[in-house]
């Protein structure tokens, strides 16, 4: 394997750290931010769910919103309008209480063992910090096999939080199985808005295809700025990049980061060099299509990669049709 030059290291750093406002990212960010803004402006507190496959960009959306509404000090008192909480893996109700408390910057009292005491202490800290919206990232940990809290109990925990933390909105984010959290609790389901689906880009959608190609072009430009030239026709490059990512921008970035690792920039970047980089990645869609193995990949093979990748999350690919609702694409989740 070739070793990257200093230029290659700079390219990889830029690829790994750059977040740009591509089409679906912007659409999802706008939807979630609108819900947060409404809560901050005094409307009924939001209760929303953001779901999507791993590496699609959910965490980047949440972090962007959190940065938009940073903590402020008012008269010596710290106010946290939007609180980001990482849901612990395998934890129970007390682990959730503790995660919220720690997110406010307050240590959990060692003497506090009782669940009810923990919950009351958590609610007090939320009030003291003037928290208006709580965002729970990786909330799917609550419905995964091995979790110490069953999904019905987790649903009740959020229902109680929404009721008792007065005027505090909630946003839950995770992979599509998170939807089971509301499926198991009709009362909670009636409080939560229709899930916002962060879809990877669909290759059979002209608008999505163009947006994905723009993302590929953005990463290519990072290489070109350091003297690299790509020898493959751009359309073929886009197709192979789709096979390597199934339309996930996170996976696309990971591929280009791998390419930067082995590319002795400045250099000519050939299909063989791209293939070498792709072999270092776990391919999406059960590896249905092998990127950069041949000159061009057909559309139906790319859609097979996309549908196979969604199937890993029990999401069925629906027929493409215009729909103004809260999704970047239009697959629906299979009932659990």
C-alpha positions in Angstrom: 0.0 0.0 0.0 1.3 3.5 -0.9 1.8 6.0 1.9 0.2 9.4 1.7 2.3 12.5 1.3 1.8 15.6 3.4 -0.6 16.8 0.8 -2.6 13.6 1.1 -2.7 14.0 4.9 -4.1 17.5 4.4 -6.7 16.2 2.0 -7.8 13.5 4.4 -8.0 16.0 7.2 -10.3 18.3 5.2 -12.5 15.4 4.0 -12.9 14.1 7.5 -13.7 17.4 9.1 -15.7 19.3 6.4 -19.5 19.3 6.8 -21.2 21.0 3.9 -24.9 21.8 3.4 -25.9 19.2 0.8 -29.6 18.8 -0.2 -30.9 16.2 2.3 -28.8 17.6 5.2 -30.2 21.0 4.6 -33.8 19.7 4.3 -33.6 17.7 7.5 -31.8 20.4 9.4 -34.5 22.9 8.4 -37.3 20.5 9.6 -35.7 19.8 13.0 -34.6 23.4 13.6 -38.2 24.6 12.8 -39.5 22.4 15.6 -36.8 23.6 18.0 -37.4 27.2 17.1 -41.1 26.9 17.7 -40.5 25.5 21.2 -38.0 28.3 22.0 -40.6 30.9 20.8 -43.2 29.6 23.2 -45.3 27.4 21.1 -46.3 23.9 22.4 -43.1 22.0 23.2 -42.0 19.8 20.3 -41.8 16.0 20.5 -40.0 14.8 17.4 -38.2 11.8 16.1 -35.3 11.9 13.6 -34.4 8.5 12.1 -32.1 7.3 9.5 -29.4 4.7 8.7 -26.0 4.9 10.4 -23.5 7.4 8.9 -26.3 9.4 7.0 -25.6 12.6 9.0 -28.0 12.6 11.9 -25.4 13.5 14.5 -24.1 16.3 12.4 -27.6 17.8 12.2 -28.0 17.6 15.9 -24.6 19.1 16.6 -25.3 21.9 14.2 -28.5 22.8 16.0 -26.8 22.6 19.4 -24.1 25.0 18.2 -26.8 27.4 16.9 -28.3 27.7 20.4 -25.2 27.7 22.7 -25.3 28.0 26.5 -25.4 31.6 27.7 -24.8 33.3 31.0 -27.4 35.6 32.4 -26.7 37.4 35.7 -24.2 34.7 36.7 -26.6 31.9 35.9 -25.9 29.5 33.0 -28.8 28.9 30.6 -28.8 25.9 28.2 -31.6 26.4 25.6 -30.8 23.2 23.7 -29.3 20.3 25.6 -27.6 17.4 23.7 -27.6 14.1 25.5 -25.8 11.0 24.3 -28.0 8.0 25.3 -25.9 5.3 27.0 -25.8 1.8 25.5 -27.5 -0.9 27.5 -28.5 1.4 30.4 -31.8 1.5 32.3 -34.0 4.4 33.5 -31.4 5.5 36.1 -28.8 5.6 33.3 -31.0 8.0 31.4 -31.5 10.2 34.4 -27.8 10.4 35.0 -27.0 11.1 31.3 -29.3 14.1 31.3 -27.8 15.4 34.6 -24.3 15.0 33.3 -25.2 16.8 30.1 -26.2 19.9 32.2 -22.6 19.9 33.5 -23.6 18.9 37.0 -22.1 15.8 38.7 -24.4 13.1 39.8 -24.5 12.9 43.6 -22.9 9.6 44.7 -25.4 9.3 47.5 -28.4 9.4 45.2 -29.3 5.8 44.5 -33.1 5.9 44.4 -34.6 6.3 40.9 -37.3 8.7 42.0 -34.7 10.9 43.8 -32.6 10.9 40.6 -35.5 11.9 38.5 -36.4 14.7 40.8 -32.8 15.9 40.8 -32.7 15.7 37.0 -35.9 17.8 36.7 -34.5 20.4 39.1 -31.3 20.7 37.0 -33.3 21.1 33.8 -35.2 23.9 35.4 -32.1 25.6 36.9 -30.4 25.5 33.5 -33.5 26.8 31.8 -33.4 24.0 29.3 -36.0 24.4 26.6 -35.3 21.4 24.3 -33.5 18.1 25.0 -32.0 16.3 22.0 -31.3 12.6 22.6 -28.7 11.2 20.2 -28.4 7.4 19.6 -31.8 6.9 21.3 -32.1 3.6 19.4 -29.9 2.1 22.2 -33.1 1.9 24.2 -34.7 -0.6 21.8 -31.7 -2.7 21.0 -31.2 -6.3 22.1 -29.5 -6.4 25.5 -30.8 -3.0 26.7 -31.5 -3.0 30.4 -34.8 -1.1 29.9 -37.5 -2.6 27.8 -38.9 -0.4 25.1 -42.3 0.0 26.9 -40.5 1.3 30.0 -38.3 3.6 27.9 -41.5 5.0 26.3 -43.0 5.7 29.7 -39.7 7.4 30.8 -40.0 9.9 27.9 -43.7 10.3 28.4 -43.1 11.2 32.1 -40.2 13.6 31.1 -42.4 15.4 28.6 -45.2 15.8 31.1 -43.1 16.8 34.1 -40.4 18.9 32.5 -42.7 21.8 31.9 -42.4 23.6 28.5 -39.4 21.4 27.5 -39.4 19.9 24.0 -37.8 16.5 23.1 -36.1 15.3 20.0 -35.1 11.6 19.7 -32.6 10.5 17.1 -31.4 7.1 16.0 -31.5 4.4 13.4 -34.9 3.3 12.1 -35.6 0.7 14.8 -36.0 3.6 17.1 -39.6 3.9 15.8 -40.4 0.8 17.9 -40.2 3.1 20.9 -43.5 4.8 19.9 -45.0 1.7 18.3 -45.1 0.1 21.8 -46.8 3.0 23.5 -49.9 4.4 21.8 -50.1 7.3 24.3 -46.5 8.4 23.4 -47.1 7.8 19.7 -50.0 10.3 19.8 -47.7 12.9 21.2 -44.8 12.4 18.8 -44.8 14.0 15.3 -44.4 11.9 12.2 -40.7 10.7 12.2 -38.4 12.8 10.1 -36.5 10.3 7.9 -32.9 11.2 7.0 -32.6 9.1 3.8 -29.5 8.4 1.8 -29.6 9.7 -1.7 -31.7 7.7 -4.2 -30.0 7.1 -7.5 -33.4 6.8 -9.3 -34.3 10.4 -8.3 -32.9 13.0 -10.6 -32.8 15.6 -7.9 -31.1 13.3 -5.5 -28.7 12.0 -8.2 -27.6 15.6 -9.0 -27.1 16.5 -5.3 -25.1 13.3 -4.7 -22.9 14.2 -7.7 -22.3 17.6 -6.2 -21.1 16.0 -3.1 -18.7 13.8 -5.1 -17.5 16.9 -6.9 -16.9 18.7 -3.6 -14.6 15.9 -2.4 -12.8 15.7 -5.7 -12.1 19.4 -5.5 -10.1 18.8 -2.3 -7.8 16.5 -4.2 -7.6 18.9 -7.2 -6.5 21.8 -5.0 -3.4 19.7 -4.1 -2.5 18.9 -7.7 -4.4 15.6 -8.2 -6.2 14.8 -11.4 -8.9 12.1 -11.8 -8.6 10.0 -14.9 -12.1 8.5 -14.8 -15.0 10.2 -16.6 -17.0 12.1 -13.9 -20.3 10.2 -14.5 -18.5 6.9 -14.0 -16.8 8.2 -10.9 -20.1 9.2 -9.4 -21.6 5.8 -10.1 -18.7 4.0 -8.5 -18.8 6.4 -5.5 -22.5 5.5 -5.1 -21.7 1.8 -5.1 -19.1 2.5 -2.4 -21.6 4.5 -0.2 -25.2 3.6 -1.1 -25.9 7.4 -1.1 -24.6 7.9 2.5 -22.5 11.0 2.6 -20.7 9.7 5.7 -19.7 6.6 3.8 -18.7 8.7 0.8 -16.4 10.8 3.0 -14.9 7.7 4.5 -14.1 6.4 1.0 -12.4 9.6 0.0 -10.5 9.7 3.3 -9.2 6.2 2.5 -8.2 7.4 -1.0 -6.3 10.3 0.5 -4.5 7.8 2.8 -3.0 5.9 -0.2 -2.8 8.6 -2.8 0.7 10.1 -3.1 -0.6 13.6 -3.8 0.0 15.2 -6.2 -0.7 12.4 -8.6 -3.1 11.0 -11.2 -5.9 9.2 -9.5 -6.9 6.2 -11.6 -9.7 3.6 -11.3 -7.1 1.1 -10.0 -6.1 3.5 -7.2 -9.8 4.1 -6.3 -10.4 0.4 -6.3 -7.5 -0.1 -3.9 -9.0 2.5 -1.6 -12.5 0.8 -1.8 -11.0 -2.5 -0.7 -10.2 -1.0 2.7 -13.9 -0.3 3.3 -16.8 -2.4 4.3 -19.1 -2.1 1.3 -22.8 -1.1 1.8 -25.7 -3.2 0.6 -24.0 -6.5 1.5 -21.4 -5.7 -1.1 -23.9 -6.3 -4.0 -21.9 -4.1 -6.4 -18.1 -4.0 -6.3 -17.0 -0.3 -7.0 -14.1 0.4 -9.4 -13.9 -3.2 -10.5 -15.2 -2.4 -14.0 -15.5 0.7 -16.2 -19.2 1.5 -15.4 -22.0 0.2 -13.1 -25.6 0.1 -14.4 -28.4 2.0 -12.7 -30.3 -1.1 -11.6 -27.2 -2.4 -9.8 -26.9 0.9 -7.9 -30.6 0.8 -6.9 -30.0 -2.8 -5.7 -27.2 -1.5 -3.4 -29.5 1.2 -2.1 -32.5 -1.1 -1.4 -30.2 -3.8 0.1 -28.7 -1.2 2.5 -32.1 0.0 3.6 -33.2 -3.6 4.1 -30.5 -3.9 6.8 -32.6 -1.6 8.9 -35.9 -3.3 8.1 -36.8 -0.4 5.7 -38.6 -1.3 2.5 -37.9 0.8 -0.6 -41.2 2.4 -1.7 -42.0 3.5 -5.2 -40.7 7.0 -6.1 -43.4 9.6 -6.0 -43.5 13.3 -5.0 -44.4 13.8 -1.3 -44.0 17.0 0.6 -43.8 15.4 4.1 -41.0 15.0 6.5 -38.6 12.7 4.6 -35.6 13.1 2.3 -36.8 10.0 0.4 -39.8 7.8 0.5 -39.1 4.4 2.0 -41.4 3.2 4.8 -40.5 1.2 7.8 -41.6 -2.4 8.0 -43.8 -3.0 11.0 -41.9 -4.6 13.9 
